[in-house]
């Protein structure tokens, strides 16, 4: 979505560098899936630079972009949050995890049986995929990704979830046709919050319980 192939490549490289720093700073093995999220999002932006250079279309770069944006992220985020969560927070995270698994399966099936195409619209990229029940799938996607972050009990992750929720609302309002592309780009930028999260002390992982 980032205006041009050059901008996407630069943004993706920067976000991937943040992801590498997150992985290096991580102190617990179970935090690694979430710490590696900026690496995935950075790679995602770099792949989109290839979509720009191909003038959109339905080639391998477009398919790779869609696989990351749709089924992979829908499952990666709730799994990563669940892995890093303390035992007392895991039960409530089963709902976004189940939503992510169901949404990921539906999106993966749609990508397997339907073509996805990218279209350059001025300084943005739009992606077209004929999805059944798109409203339901978007709701399940946001519950899995934003919902798991907001329910994590970790102040850093709640902050990231809040920023992602705001970004989703803004992107939906301003770029209706390019929602997934713009939201993924916004999420990539917001993932710098994970740099602070990855370097926290273990005692900071969960906010104190309110009596």
Short mmCIF file of the C-alpha atoms (twelve columns), coordinates in Angstrom:
data_MODEL
# 
_entry.id   MODEL 
# 
loop_
_atom_site.group_PDB 
_atom_site.id 
_atom_site.type_symbol 
_atom_site.label_atom_id 
_atom_site.label_alt_id 
_atom_site.label_comp_id 
_atom_site.label_asym_id 
_atom_site.label_seq_id 
_atom_site.Cartn_x 
_atom_site.Cartn_y 
_atom_site.Cartn_z 
_atom_site.pdbx_PDB_model_num 
ATOM 1   C CA . UNK A 1   0.000   0.000   0.000   1 
ATOM 2   C CA . UNK A 2   2.937   2.342   0.700   1 
ATOM 3   C CA . UNK A 3   2.616   4.657   -2.326  1 
ATOM 4   C CA . UNK A 4   5.283   3.019   -4.508  1 
ATOM 5   C CA . UNK A 5   7.599   0.027   -4.869  1 
ATOM 6   C CA . UNK A 6   10.502  2.038   -3.422  1 
ATOM 7   C CA . UNK A 7   8.496   3.191   -0.398  1 
ATOM 8   C CA . UNK A 8   7.240   -0.343  0.282   1 
ATOM 9   C CA . UNK A 9   10.764  -1.728  0.031   1 
ATOM 10  C CA . UNK A 10  12.169  0.906   2.398   1 
ATOM 11  C CA . UNK A 11  9.328   0.479   4.896   1 
ATOM 12  C CA . UNK A 12  9.562   -3.297  4.768   1 
ATOM 13  C CA . UNK A 13  13.307  -3.250  5.344   1 
ATOM 14  C CA . UNK A 14  12.915  -0.918  8.335   1 
ATOM 15  C CA . UNK A 15  10.126  -2.991  9.902   1 
ATOM 16  C CA . UNK A 16  12.083  -6.215  9.334   1 
ATOM 17  C CA . UNK A 17  15.070  -4.632  11.114  1 
ATOM 18  C CA . UNK A 18  12.788  -3.844  14.050  1 
ATOM 19  C CA . UNK A 19  11.669  -7.476  13.971  1 
ATOM 20  C CA . UNK A 20  15.248  -8.711  14.097  1 
ATOM 21  C CA . UNK A 21  15.862  -6.487  17.127  1 
ATOM 22  C CA . UNK A 22  12.699  -7.848  18.781  1 
ATOM 23  C CA . UNK A 23  13.869  -11.432 18.347  1 
ATOM 24  C CA . UNK A 24  17.335  -10.603 19.707  1 
ATOM 25  C CA . UNK A 25  15.881  -8.797  22.742  1 
ATOM 26  C CA . UNK A 26  13.353  -11.509 23.586  1 
ATOM 27  C CA . UNK A 27  14.093  -13.197 26.911  1 
ATOM 28  C CA . UNK A 28  11.656  -16.123 26.788  1 
ATOM 29  C CA . UNK A 29  11.361  -18.754 24.084  1 
ATOM 30  C CA . UNK A 30  7.559   -18.672 24.231  1 
ATOM 31  C CA . UNK A 31  7.619   -14.982 23.264  1 
ATOM 32  C CA . UNK A 32  9.456   -15.674 19.999  1 
ATOM 33  C CA . UNK A 33  6.389   -16.180 17.736  1 
ATOM 34  C CA . UNK A 34  5.029   -12.747 18.638  1 
ATOM 35  C CA . UNK A 35  8.460   -11.115 18.668  1 
ATOM 36  C CA . UNK A 36  8.977   -12.356 15.107  1 
ATOM 37  C CA . UNK A 37  5.738   -10.721 13.912  1 
ATOM 38  C CA . UNK A 38  7.497   -7.552  12.655  1 
ATOM 39  C CA . UNK A 39  9.834   -9.771  10.625  1 
ATOM 40  C CA . UNK A 40  6.786   -11.261 8.913   1 
ATOM 41  C CA . UNK A 41  5.184   -7.858  8.392   1 
ATOM 42  C CA . UNK A 42  8.418   -6.422  7.046   1 
ATOM 43  C CA . UNK A 43  8.716   -9.278  4.571   1 
ATOM 44  C CA . UNK A 44  5.080   -8.635  3.673   1 
ATOM 45  C CA . UNK A 45  5.833   -5.038  2.725   1 
ATOM 46  C CA . UNK A 46  8.878   -6.123  0.720   1 
ATOM 47  C CA . UNK A 47  6.715   -8.618  -1.182  1 
ATOM 48  C CA . UNK A 48  4.277   -5.820  -1.943  1 
ATOM 49  C CA . UNK A 49  7.101   -3.865  -3.561  1 
ATOM 50  C CA . UNK A 50  7.338   -6.779  -6.000  1 
ATOM 51  C CA . UNK A 51  3.587   -6.486  -6.633  1 
ATOM 52  C CA . UNK A 52  4.130   -2.836  -7.554  1 
ATOM 53  C CA . UNK A 53  6.931   -3.743  -9.947  1 
ATOM 54  C CA . UNK A 54  4.716   -6.363  -11.597 1 
ATOM 55  C CA . UNK A 55  2.014   -3.705  -12.130 1 
ATOM 56  C CA . UNK A 56  -0.362  -5.706  -9.966  1 
ATOM 57  C CA . UNK A 57  -1.968  -8.696  -11.581 1 
ATOM 58  C CA . UNK A 58  -2.318  -12.202 -10.174 1 
ATOM 59  C CA . UNK A 59  1.283   -13.399 -10.194 1 
ATOM 60  C CA . UNK A 60  3.285   -15.156 -7.459  1 
ATOM 61  C CA . UNK A 61  3.986   -11.940 -5.532  1 
ATOM 62  C CA . UNK A 62  0.280   -11.125 -5.322  1 
ATOM 63  C CA . UNK A 63  -0.531  -14.633 -4.120  1 
ATOM 64  C CA . UNK A 64  2.285   -14.569 -1.538  1 
ATOM 65  C CA . UNK A 65  1.083   -11.186 -0.284  1 
ATOM 66  C CA . UNK A 66  -2.478  -12.466 0.072   1 
ATOM 67  C CA . UNK A 67  -1.416  -15.656 1.879   1 
ATOM 68  C CA . UNK A 68  0.421   -13.616 4.526   1 
ATOM 69  C CA . UNK A 69  -2.238  -10.913 4.833   1 
ATOM 70  C CA . UNK A 70  -5.221  -13.228 5.051   1 
ATOM 71  C CA . UNK A 71  -4.912  -16.808 6.409   1 
ATOM 72  C CA . UNK A 72  -1.422  -16.563 7.930   1 
ATOM 73  C CA . UNK A 73  -1.867  -13.411 10.027  1 
ATOM 74  C CA . UNK A 74  -5.344  -14.502 11.137  1 
ATOM 75  C CA . UNK A 75  -3.734  -17.496 12.848  1 
ATOM 76  C CA . UNK A 76  -0.222  -16.240 13.641  1 
ATOM 77  C CA . UNK A 77  -1.299  -13.371 15.903  1 
ATOM 78  C CA . UNK A 78  -3.662  -15.265 18.256  1 
ATOM 79  C CA . UNK A 79  -1.244  -18.209 18.457  1 
ATOM 80  C CA . UNK A 80  1.627   -15.853 19.292  1 
ATOM 81  C CA . UNK A 81  -0.399  -14.053 21.952  1 
ATOM 82  C CA . UNK A 82  -1.514  -17.363 23.479  1 
ATOM 83  C CA . UNK A 83  2.066   -18.658 23.599  1 
ATOM 84  C CA . UNK A 84  3.296   -15.590 25.470  1 
ATOM 85  C CA . UNK A 85  0.305   -15.296 27.818  1 
ATOM 86  C CA . UNK A 86  0.425   -16.480 31.435  1 
ATOM 87  C CA . UNK A 87  -1.762  -19.456 32.408  1 
ATOM 88  C CA . UNK A 88  -4.467  -17.282 34.004  1 
ATOM 89  C CA . UNK A 89  -5.023  -15.397 30.723  1 
ATOM 90  C CA . UNK A 90  -5.112  -18.343 28.345  1 
ATOM 91  C CA . UNK A 91  -8.740  -19.363 28.771  1 
ATOM 92  C CA . UNK A 92  -10.102 -16.037 27.515  1 
ATOM 93  C CA . UNK A 93  -7.689  -16.166 24.577  1 
ATOM 94  C CA . UNK A 94  -9.262  -19.372 23.287  1 
ATOM 95  C CA . UNK A 95  -12.100 -17.365 21.701  1 
ATOM 96  C CA . UNK A 96  -9.857  -15.264 19.409  1 
ATOM 97  C CA . UNK A 97  -7.758  -18.360 18.738  1 
ATOM 98  C CA . UNK A 98  -10.836 -20.310 17.597  1 
ATOM 99  C CA . UNK A 99  -11.929 -17.339 15.508  1 
ATOM 100 C CA . UNK A 100 -8.483  -17.141 13.945  1 
ATOM 101 C CA . UNK A 101 -8.402  -20.843 13.124  1 
ATOM 102 C CA . UNK A 102 -11.842 -20.766 11.494  1 
ATOM 103 C CA . UNK A 103 -11.142 -17.535 9.612   1 
ATOM 104 C CA . UNK A 104 -7.738  -18.746 8.462   1 
ATOM 105 C CA . UNK A 105 -9.249  -21.991 7.155   1 
ATOM 106 C CA . UNK A 106 -11.972 -20.139 5.247   1 
ATOM 107 C CA . UNK A 107 -9.521  -17.616 3.775   1 
ATOM 108 C CA . UNK A 108 -7.025  -20.326 2.879   1 
ATOM 109 C CA . UNK A 109 -9.722  -22.280 1.061   1 
ATOM 110 C CA . UNK A 110 -10.841 -19.156 -0.807  1 
ATOM 111 C CA . UNK A 111 -7.274  -18.493 -1.948  1 
ATOM 112 C CA . UNK A 112 -6.922  -22.110 -3.085  1 
ATOM 113 C CA . UNK A 113 -10.033 -22.101 -5.268  1 
ATOM 114 C CA . UNK A 114 -10.369 -18.449 -6.361  1 
ATOM 115 C CA . UNK A 115 -7.902  -16.100 -8.062  1 
ATOM 116 C CA . UNK A 116 -6.609  -13.017 -6.231  1 
ATOM 117 C CA . UNK A 117 -5.613  -9.983  -8.252  1 
ATOM 118 C CA . UNK A 118 -3.916  -6.692  -7.421  1 
ATOM 119 C CA . UNK A 119 -4.791  -3.376  -9.067  1 
ATOM 120 C CA . UNK A 120 -2.779  -0.158  -8.916  1 
ATOM 121 C CA . UNK A 121 -5.061  2.766   -8.109  1 
ATOM 122 C CA . UNK A 122 -2.945  5.892   -8.165  1 
ATOM 123 C CA . UNK A 123 -0.670  5.629   -5.142  1 
ATOM 124 C CA . UNK A 124 -2.364  2.624   -3.567  1 
ATOM 125 C CA . UNK A 125 -2.773  -1.054  -4.321  1 
ATOM 126 C CA . UNK A 126 -6.145  -2.750  -4.157  1 
ATOM 127 C CA . UNK A 127 -6.590  -6.510  -3.901  1 
ATOM 128 C CA . UNK A 128 -9.620  -8.375  -5.200  1 
ATOM 129 C CA . UNK A 129 -10.679 -11.809 -4.005  1 
ATOM 130 C CA . UNK A 130 -14.209 -13.152 -4.287  1 
ATOM 131 C CA . UNK A 131 -14.912 -14.048 -0.671  1 
ATOM 132 C CA . UNK A 132 -18.101 -15.643 0.636   1 
ATOM 133 C CA . UNK A 133 -19.624 -13.688 3.550   1 
ATOM 134 C CA . UNK A 134 -16.902 -10.983 3.554   1 
ATOM 135 C CA . UNK A 135 -18.401 -9.111  6.518   1 
ATOM 136 C CA . UNK A 136 -18.297 -12.230 8.682   1 
ATOM 137 C CA . UNK A 137 -14.724 -12.999 7.638   1 
ATOM 138 C CA . UNK A 138 -13.544 -9.464  8.412   1 
ATOM 139 C CA . UNK A 139 -15.201 -9.660  11.837  1 
ATOM 140 C CA . UNK A 140 -13.538 -13.011 12.548  1 
ATOM 141 C CA . UNK A 141 -10.196 -11.670 11.314  1 
ATOM 142 C CA . UNK A 142 -10.327 -8.617  13.585  1 
ATOM 143 C CA . UNK A 143 -11.479 -10.684 16.566  1 
ATOM 144 C CA . UNK A 144 -8.517  -13.009 16.048  1 
ATOM 145 C CA . UNK A 145 -5.881  -10.318 15.562  1 
ATOM 146 C CA . UNK A 146 -6.986  -7.187  17.405  1 
ATOM 147 C CA . UNK A 147 -9.112  -9.104  19.912  1 
ATOM 148 C CA . UNK A 148 -6.302  -11.387 21.050  1 
ATOM 149 C CA . UNK A 149 -4.012  -8.398  21.645  1 
ATOM 150 C CA . UNK A 150 -6.655  -6.522  23.647  1 
ATOM 151 C CA . UNK A 151 -7.397  -9.603  25.772  1 
ATOM 152 C CA . UNK A 152 -3.747  -10.458 26.391  1 
ATOM 153 C CA . UNK A 153 -3.515  -8.745  29.788  1 
ATOM 154 C CA . UNK A 154 -0.150  -7.253  28.804  1 
ATOM 155 C CA . UNK A 155 -0.026  -3.441  28.691  1 
ATOM 156 C CA . UNK A 156 2.309   -3.371  25.678  1 
ATOM 157 C CA . UNK A 157 0.128   -5.765  23.705  1 
ATOM 158 C CA . UNK A 158 -3.060  -3.944  24.702  1 
ATOM 159 C CA . UNK A 159 -1.462  -0.751  23.415  1 
ATOM 160 C CA . UNK A 160 -0.610  -2.481  20.139  1 
ATOM 161 C CA . UNK A 161 -4.144  -3.857  19.913  1 
ATOM 162 C CA . UNK A 162 -5.617  -0.410  20.509  1 
ATOM 163 C CA . UNK A 163 -3.443  1.132   17.806  1 
ATOM 164 C CA . UNK A 164 -4.354  -1.673  15.386  1 
ATOM 165 C CA . UNK A 165 -8.053  -1.192  16.140  1 
ATOM 166 C CA . UNK A 166 -7.801  2.555   15.473  1 
ATOM 167 C CA . UNK A 167 -5.856  1.846   12.301  1 
ATOM 168 C CA . UNK A 168 -8.472  -0.633  11.115  1 
ATOM 169 C CA . UNK A 169 -11.257 1.901   11.648  1 
ATOM 170 C CA . UNK A 170 -9.364  4.689   9.873   1 
ATOM 171 C CA . UNK A 171 -8.362  2.457   6.964   1 
ATOM 172 C CA . UNK A 172 -11.906 1.174   6.532   1 
ATOM 173 C CA . UNK A 173 -13.252 4.737   6.511   1 
ATOM 174 C CA . UNK A 174 -10.689 6.293   4.190   1 
ATOM 175 C CA . UNK A 175 -9.649  3.475   1.869   1 
ATOM 176 C CA . UNK A 176 -12.625 1.166   1.624   1 
ATOM 177 C CA . UNK A 177 -11.402 -0.717  -1.453  1 
ATOM 178 C CA . UNK A 178 -7.829  -1.012  -0.198  1 
ATOM 179 C CA . UNK A 179 -8.687  -1.885  3.433   1 
ATOM 180 C CA . UNK A 180 -6.560  -5.020  3.831   1 
ATOM 181 C CA . UNK A 181 -3.527  -3.424  2.194   1 
ATOM 182 C CA . UNK A 182 -3.680  -0.212  4.215   1 
ATOM 183 C CA . UNK A 183 -4.438  -2.006  7.483   1 
ATOM 184 C CA . UNK A 184 -1.499  -4.380  7.062   1 
ATOM 185 C CA . UNK A 185 0.802   -1.437  6.361   1 
ATOM 186 C CA . UNK A 186 -0.488  0.362   9.467   1 
ATOM 187 C CA . UNK A 187 -0.060  -2.783  11.555  1 
ATOM 188 C CA . UNK A 188 3.520   -3.109  10.325  1 
ATOM 189 C CA . UNK A 189 4.349   0.405   11.481  1 
ATOM 190 C CA . UNK A 190 2.577   -0.125  14.816  1 
ATOM 191 C CA . UNK A 191 4.571   -3.290  15.405  1 
ATOM 192 C CA . UNK A 192 7.459   -1.138  16.628  1 
ATOM 193 C CA . UNK A 193 5.543   -1.314  19.936  1 
ATOM 194 C CA . UNK A 194 6.754   -4.915  20.067  1 
ATOM 195 C CA . UNK A 195 10.315  -3.626  20.374  1 
ATOM 196 C CA . UNK A 196 9.460   -2.274  23.821  1 
ATOM 197 C CA . UNK A 197 7.464   -5.397  24.648  1 
ATOM 198 C CA . UNK A 198 10.304  -7.745  23.717  1 
ATOM 199 C CA . UNK A 199 12.754  -6.023  26.049  1 
ATOM 200 C CA . UNK A 200 10.487  -5.910  29.082  1 
ATOM 201 C CA . UNK A 201 11.303  -7.719  32.288  1 
ATOM 202 C CA . UNK A 202 9.322   -10.961 32.796  1 
ATOM 203 C CA . UNK A 203 7.539   -9.361  35.753  1 
ATOM 204 C CA . UNK A 204 6.106   -6.736  33.396  1 
ATOM 205 C CA . UNK A 205 4.422   -9.338  31.190  1 
ATOM 206 C CA . UNK A 206 1.052   -9.189  32.923  1 
ATOM 207 C CA . UNK A 207 -0.665  -6.155  34.350  1 
ATOM 208 C CA . UNK A 208 -1.417  -6.400  38.084  1 
ATOM 209 C CA . UNK A 209 -4.798  -7.917  38.824  1 
ATOM 210 C CA . UNK A 210 -7.464  -5.504  40.056  1 
ATOM 211 C CA . UNK A 211 -8.990  -6.681  43.351  1 
# 
